[in-house]
Each structure stands twice: as C-alpha cells, then as structure tokens.
Amino acid sequence: MTMKVHKGSSRSQHEQRNATKRHGKNKWRKKIHNLDSALLNTSPGTAKLGQQIAKQEKPTLKRLKKSYTKPVPENSCAEEKKVKSASETFAHVHTNGGTELDDSSKSLDSQEWSEYANSVLQNGMESSTVPKTDEMEEGGIQFHAHFDHTHNHAVLVLKQGQVLCFRGTCLLTCLYGHVEVLGFTIEEGQQPYPLFSPPSHCPLTITALGNNSPSGKNKKEGQLEAKAIVRKYISSEPSKKLMNEVDSDSCVVLLEPLDTPLTRFLTSFSELSEIFGLNSKELKSQAAVYNPALSAVGVTALRGDCAQGLVMSRSYREAISSLLSAWAGEFDRCPIILVCGGKSSGKSTFNRHLINSLLNHTVSVEYLECDLGQTEFTPPGCLSLNTVTEPLLGPPFTHLRDPEHMVYYGQADCQADIDRYLDSLKSLWRHIGGESPVIINTMGWIRGHGFQILIDLIRLFSVTHVVQLSYGKAPQCQLLTPEFLRTAHGWQTHPPTPPTLTEESSTHPSIRSHVFLSVQSEFEGAGTSGEMKHQRSNELRDLALLGYFSKLQSLEPGPIRPLHCFIPYQVPHSAVAIGVTHCEVAPTNIFYAANASIVGLCCLSEKVMGRGGPVVLSQTPICQCVGLGVLRGVDMGRGLYFLVTPVSPSVLKHVNCLLLGEIALPKILLTKQHGVEGDLPYVTTDYSFEVQGAGKLHVYKGLTRPGFIKSNN
C-alpha cells in the first residue's frame, strides 16, 4: 500500500536534514489506498556555536522565507467595482479610523488650513462632519496603514519608538527597518512570522526600533529606499500623507491575513468564533480602534489602558538582561535556567519573552517542559524536551509542535505518582546537548510536595540560574536562594554533606551554586485566575488539545472535517500493548475505558508479541511518546483498534504501546460534530448509570463560571 505524505511548510536552512527512508512491514494500515497525512514537524538537534556572541552584537541570524496559506478573496464583479471606486476616493486609510483624500493637486495653503482646522478641533470644538481622527490621536494612535485591495495586504508605517498594540492574527513581514514583537527582533529580509493575539493572553505589541543597518547610506538615501519599498507593495499611488511619514528611521511592515488549519478549525465552533477578538474588558472600555486597513487583514488596534501589552517590572527587565549576559559569555558554562512561581504569576509569558530574546543571539534554545497542565509545545499531560529555533509569537495553543523527546504522563498534575514524574524528567534530561541555553519550565504547585519537587529539579539538573516570580507584598513561598538550598530537603534529594576541613584542603570539588533572580510581577490580575473567557486553566488545556487535533485538517482552505470523517488506522490487538497511567482498571474493562478516549502513542524498547489477544501492561512504562491519538473504536471480533491521529505513518510504524491517561477529549469535539444527522456518535441521553464506571458530562449547577459571563453584564 502506498501512503502519500506532504510537508506542511518549508524549513529554514539550519533546520534541514538529510533523511533516509526505510521501508518495511507496517502494522498501521488504512481501508483506503491513498492517504494524505501531515508530516511531523521534527525540529533539529542542538546547533553548535562556533564562537561566543558579544553581548551587544547585532543579530545576524536570517531565516528563509516560509510559505503560509493565504485566504482567497471572495470578490464579485460588483464588489471589485465598489473597491475600485473606494480606492480612488480614499487612497490612504488612516490608522485611527478616519480617511484622507489623495489629491495630488492639493496646495500648500490647503494643507496649512487643514492643520489649523485640526488644531482648533483639538482645543475643544466639535463638528459632526469631521471623522474621529483627533479623538483617536489623543488616545496615542499615531501610525499609518494602507490596505491594498489588489494584493490583499496592508502596509504599515511606524516611526521609531511607535507601538501598535492589537488583537487578532496576521502574517508579518518586515520590509524596512527593525521591529520587535515579544522580545524578538524582526528585520528586513527575514521570513514572514505569524502573530496570534487572542483575548486569553495579554495583547501583542509591534514596536518600531528604526533602521540601524550599517549600509553606509545617508538619511536622504534611506528615505528614498523606504519610499520605494512602500510604492512597491501598493498597487495604486500612495497618499502624500503616508509618504510624508516615511523617513530613513521609519519601519515599514507588511501585514497579511493569516489563514491556517488552526484558525479555521477553532473559529468553526460557535463558542470559539471570537477566539481572536476582544475580551469583555476591551469591549466595555471601547478600546478598539476601528481601522479599515488593519481590519481587512484581521488586526484590531487597541488604545488607552488596554493597549499596554506586556507589563514588565524593573526586576523583570533586569532578570532578562542578566540572563542574556550569561549567554553572551559572562558565565563559565551554558546557562541552565529554571523559572518557577505560583499559578498565574507570569511564568509562561516570561519564558516566551526569554526564548525570543535569546533567539536574537543564538540559533536554538532547549526547553524542558515540567508543567503537565499548562504545556508550551505539546498537549497537556506530556513532559517534553524541545529544541526551539523559531520565535513564539502567540499563546501555546498556536505553536504546538512535535518535540525531539516526549514522555506521556497522562495527567494534568503529578500528585498521584511523583517518583514517576521525576524519573520521566531524568530520562528526558539525558538528551540535553549542552551547546545551547536551557530553560526549565515548572508547575505552579509551589507548596508542600510541589516545593520539594522544585528543590529536586535545581539539584538534579545542576541549574545555574533560578528565576522566581512572585506577586503582591510577600512571596508565595520560601525564596530558593543558594543559602536556602544548602539545608533544604527535596522529594528525592537531600542537602549535600558539608566537606570536612581535610577535604576542603584537598582537591575535593566545591559544591556548585546558582544565581538567584527574584522577579516581581506587576501586571493586572497577577496571582488570580482569569475572569474572562478562555483564561481558566481547563479552558486553556482544551484549546491546546483542539490546536493539536487541528493538524488533521487540510492545509488548503476548505470545509472543516469533524473527527468521525477521518479514515482511522486499523491496528491489531496483538501488535501493540495497552495500559492505563492514572488508575487501576481490570483487563476485561480496559476497552470500555479506552473507547472514544485520548491515548498516548508510545514506543517500548522491547518488542510486543501478543498471542491473538490484547496485550495489557501491568505497570506504566517510561518511554518515548510520538504524539496523541483518539481511539475511535474497538472491534473485538476482528481484534482491531481504530485510531485517528495527526502523526505521520512513517513515525506510527514504530509505535507499539497505547497509554490511556486522565486527559479527556474537549467536550466540544463530541457535542459539536458538524455534518451528523440524528444521534451524535459517543453522545447519548439514553444511558443506564447503574453500569459500573458509568458517568456523564459534568454540569456545574448554581454557579456561573467566569468564562461564561457575558460581556454586557
């Protein structure tokens, strides 16, 4: 049987590898002859640096262009005529929602009169015929954008130091100058980068850094070059106002609509149709700035208090600077950075900012995921080691990827089996290359046994820097300083025995210490659970799972296919072992428990040999996991599992173990199955709860959860 596999996206030069194809008997087969499957986005190994990078050295890492699917404009003939007439009248769309006439014969006197009229209006006079230009400029919105209908993109011009804070999604390409997004510097010549700014997280900001390239050009030559770039990407003649804003220090950015399987899949559900819109606070405060040019590409600019973006305290900035200096050569070895703190203290955002900042100076960062509930690159319930080579310009569910090494723990916390949790992390740590900076993300469990786990991680992994985030007037737990670690007891580790006087005088190695960095989180809502939609931990876990299974969708625009529409793989019971990670289940009931559930696709080192029946594991193994799948059904008569998964066939042929955990399918996947007539698969109201193990979907009565409070209440 021939299986067709195609790539989801092109790769950078430093990510390309020479791969050898091996053919053999594959126990994973399908009913149909042809199969379209997304190729695993395997990341490269740790890149070796030839020399140390100076602290203030300009980033020289260029990434090749990547292709992203762009939406096809649905323009009829009538719409085209309307657009054409509109573009002739309003050639330049102002950022604050107003418009300007592009009249090339406009005299200097008329320009001065317009400026005078605007100044009068700013002093308190109002006119019903004047657009909301001045009011929005008072809100700090000063950028200029132009939408090109022909090419379906917008050109954004920012003065040095100007900031665009926004909600929505877009594909950003820097055409001239440098801009910064969440710590990552994007310069001209680099690939387009997808930006995701949903209301579940703080809004992204695009900050203009100007143009400091050592090209030897004077300001006049730089201005002419920037204007030529603007004209190149605008089919009609740009307005004089827009061109007057362009100078040698300007930043010119191209914004395109972002259409991916993830965005199409999420917004296909009515409950998630506004997942990239505004939150209730932004709606109430009328923080949105209507701008036709930006709205056309999926971007909504913000103003006022809602346009702060990432709020960084002084200790936050100092910690980032100190860690960048450690990588630049001020430390004797590769920094191993452990980031810890209580729930909602800002650990994930700090990690993304730190990764992006490091990627300005190195080709890769290694990331050890120790948080089972709020994972960065994988679905929940997984521990993983990732080599990060691209910036993280969105929340976790927008940049899920296949890690180099992963263990499926199967639960959102580790309280049930701490030893298996630590042993799993030790197995991942063996694959650390030691050539790139390492970031260790930890759980928000910082009390009791959770605090002991933090102590163990610092000792087991020889951490060089501990970043501890806190909020409020007092820290939420004991500070993990080197002095405290000398006497603290962990779950598996204990304080080192102090050397005797004789040992100190000999060649006894000194106990390694770490640098402690305390960060005070000062953003609004620090330490409290999200009160708006899609901000609670269980909702974020569901978004991560939805993001993972969106990989099943076609890369090309088209109708969304629910899970029951995919042809499942057929797997013999005797070819794979099956086990449960979080509880004991009788072998006779394990199929009932696993049906319509998420399973980890794992690779045992020993070969699985069944004798015609299912192979049930008595203990949970610690082994490599290549992804997740949904066990759609079990055929006892033919002895087959039916499995749906986005993992490619070339990887699936190595899977010989299915692990059932506590991570459940998002209920929206079961209750919102498009294209089904009659009863929904796996969903019923006619059920006997007298059956052992029977249950129903959880219904919260008498308490309205914050995630479902309407914005107008």
Secondary structure, DSSP 8 states (H G I E B T S, - for coil): ---EEE-SS---GGG-----------S-B-SSS--EEE---B-------SS---TT--------------------HHHHHHHHHHHHH--EEBTTS-EE---TT--HHHHHHHHHHHHHHHTT---TTS-THHHHHHTT---EEEEETTTTEEEEEE-TT-EEEEEEEEEEEEEESEEEETTEEEETTS--EEEEE-TTS--EEEEEEE--------HHHHHHHHHHHHHHT-SS---HHHHHT--TT-EEEEEE----HHHHHHHTSGGGTTTTS--HHHHHTT-EE--HHHHTTTEEEE-GGGG--S---HHHHHHHHHHHHIIIIISSS--EEEEEESTTSSHHHHHHHHHHHHHTT-S-EEEEE--SSS-SSS-TTEEEEEEE-S---S-GGGS--B-SEEEE--SS--TT-HHHHHHHHHHHHTT--SSS-EEEE--S--STHHHHHHHHHHHHTT-SEEEEEE-SSS-SS----HHHHTT---SS--------HHHHHTT-------EEEEEE--STTTTS---STT-SHHHHHHHHHHHHHGGGS-SSS-----GGGS--EEEEGGGSEEEESSS---GGGHHHHHTTEEEEEEE-SS----SSS-EE-SS----EEEEEEEEEEEETTTTEEEEE-SS-HHHHTT--EEEE-S----HHHHH--TT--SS-TT--S---TTSTT--------S---GGG--TT-
